[in-house]
Every structure is written in C-alpha cells, then in structure tokens.
Amino acid sequence: MINRAVVNSSPLIALFKSQQAELLPQLFTEILVPDAVWDEITAPGALYAAAVQLPSVSWARRVQVRAIAPEVATWDLGSGESAVLSQALLTLVIYFLGKYIKEFELLTNCLSGG
C-alpha cells in the first residue's frame, strides 16, 4: 500500500459522483487535500456530490500548502493544481529523505573514510 497521496479536485469530484470515493482510503493510508483544492470543491454554490461529502469523510486530511514550488509556478497552472504538485514534491522529498537517510549516512561515512 502506498502511504500518502495528494489529490486534486477532478479525481475527488469523479469518485464522489460515482460513489467510489471510499476506494481512496483502501489504496492510501493518508490522503492529503490541499486548501486550494478543498476550497474549489466546497465553494458556495458548488453542485458536486463532493462539495457535501468531502467535509464529512474521516480519511481526507486538509493541508495548507505554504508556498508554490518555483518549478511548479513557471507552469502557469490553476491554484489547485499548483498546490497539489507543490505538496507532492514536498511529500516526495520527505519520503525520499525518510526512506534513504540511513543509506545516505552509511555512504557518506564510507566516502569520508569514517
């Protein structure tokens, strides 16, 4: 099972509309929904099933993306897409560091003669 997923509005809208949203917690242990995506889905007047259901599910974790990654900002995407990709980059870096920090320490010790 993949530990963490960052989800954009389109998959959430489609999954809630098709009554398949419960697939997400079966596939991922943590489902992150950036504020920009959450706000897009639940905006006043939104006619999506997701607008009503997203705030009530226990598995969706709303996250604040403090800054858009410079690489992503150059792509001129919408706020939701930019937030998802920036959070995904951050999550990937955290995952990479968490997974490989021991190997990195061993490698640097070997290279430094330690």
C-alpha positions as CSV (number, residue, x, y, z in Angstrom):
1,M,0.0,0.0,0.0
2,I,1.2,3.5,-0.8
3,N,1.4,5.6,2.3
4,R,0.5,9.0,1.1
5,A,-1.4,10.6,-1.8
6,V,-2.0,14.2,-2.7
7,V,-5.3,14.5,-4.5
8,N,-6.6,17.1,-7.0
9,S,-10.2,18.2,-7.4
10,S,-11.1,16.2,-10.6
11,P,-10.5,12.8,-9.1
12,L,-12.3,13.7,-5.9
13,I,-15.3,15.0,-7.8
14,A,-15.4,12.0,-10.1
15,L,-15.0,9.5,-7.2
16,F,-17.7,11.1,-5.1
17,K,-20.1,11.4,-8.0
18,S,-19.7,7.7,-8.9
19,Q,-19.9,6.8,-5.2
20,Q,-16.4,5.3,-5.3
21,A,-14.6,7.7,-3.0
22,E,-14.1,5.0,-0.4
23,L,-11.5,3.5,-2.8
24,L,-9.0,6.2,-1.7
25,P,-8.5,5.0,1.9
26,Q,-8.3,1.4,0.6
27,L,-5.4,2.4,-1.6
28,F,-3.6,5.0,0.6
29,T,-3.1,5.4,4.3
30,E,-3.0,9.2,4.2
31,I,-5.0,11.3,1.7
32,L,-3.9,14.9,1.6
33,V,-6.2,17.6,0.1
34,P,-4.6,21.0,-0.3
35,D,-6.6,24.0,0.9
36,A,-6.9,25.3,-2.7
37,V,-8.5,22.0,-3.8
38,W,-10.7,21.8,-0.8
39,D,-12.0,25.3,-1.3
40,E,-12.6,24.7,-5.0
41,I,-14.7,21.7,-4.3
42,T,-16.7,23.1,-1.4
43,A,-17.1,26.7,-2.7
44,P,-20.6,28.1,-2.1
45,G,-22.9,27.1,-4.8
46,A,-20.8,24.1,-5.9
47,L,-23.1,21.4,-7.2
48,Y,-20.8,18.5,-6.7
49,A,-21.6,15.5,-4.5
50,A,-18.0,16.1,-3.3
51,A,-19.0,19.5,-2.0
52,V,-21.3,18.0,0.6
53,Q,-19.4,14.7,1.3
54,L,-15.8,15.8,1.4
55,P,-16.0,17.7,4.7
56,S,-17.6,14.8,6.4
57,V,-15.2,11.9,5.5
58,S,-12.7,11.0,8.1
59,W,-9.9,10.0,5.7
60,A,-9.4,13.3,3.9
61,R,-6.8,15.5,5.5
62,R,-6.9,19.1,4.6
63,V,-3.4,20.6,4.3
64,Q,-2.1,24.1,3.9
65,V,0.5,24.5,1.2
66,R,2.6,27.4,2.4
67,A,4.3,28.1,-0.9
68,I,4.1,27.0,-4.5
69,A,7.3,25.3,-5.6
70,P,9.2,27.6,-8.1
71,E,9.4,24.8,-10.6
72,V,5.6,24.5,-10.5
73,A,4.9,28.3,-10.6
74,T,6.5,28.5,-14.0
75,W,3.9,26.1,-15.5
76,D,1.1,28.7,-15.0
77,L,-1.4,26.2,-13.6
78,G,-4.5,26.9,-11.5
79,S,-4.2,27.3,-7.8
80,G,-5.4,23.7,-7.0
81,E,-3.1,22.0,-9.5
82,S,-0.1,24.1,-8.3
83,A,-0.9,23.3,-4.7
84,V,-1.2,19.6,-5.4
85,L,2.1,19.4,-7.3
86,S,4.0,21.5,-4.8
87,Q,2.7,19.3,-1.9
88,A,3.6,16.2,-3.9
89,L,7.1,17.5,-4.4
90,L,7.5,18.2,-0.7
91,T,6.0,14.8,0.2
92,L,8.3,13.0,-2.2
93,V,11.3,14.8,-0.7
94,I,10.2,13.9,2.8
95,Y,9.6,10.3,1.8
96,F,12.9,10.1,0.0
97,L,14.8,11.5,2.9
98,G,12.9,9.3,5.4
99,K,13.5,6.2,3.4
100,Y,17.1,6.7,2.4
101,I,18.6,8.7,5.2
102,K,20.3,5.6,6.7
103,E,21.8,4.6,3.4
104,F,23.0,8.2,2.8
105,E,24.6,8.2,6.2
106,L,26.4,4.9,5.5
107,L,27.5,6.1,2.1
108,T,28.9,9.5,3.4
109,N,30.7,7.6,6.2
110,C,32.3,5.3,3.7
111,L,33.3,8.1,1.3
112,S,34.7,10.2,4.2
113,G,36.7,7.3,5.5
114,G,34.6,7.2,8.7
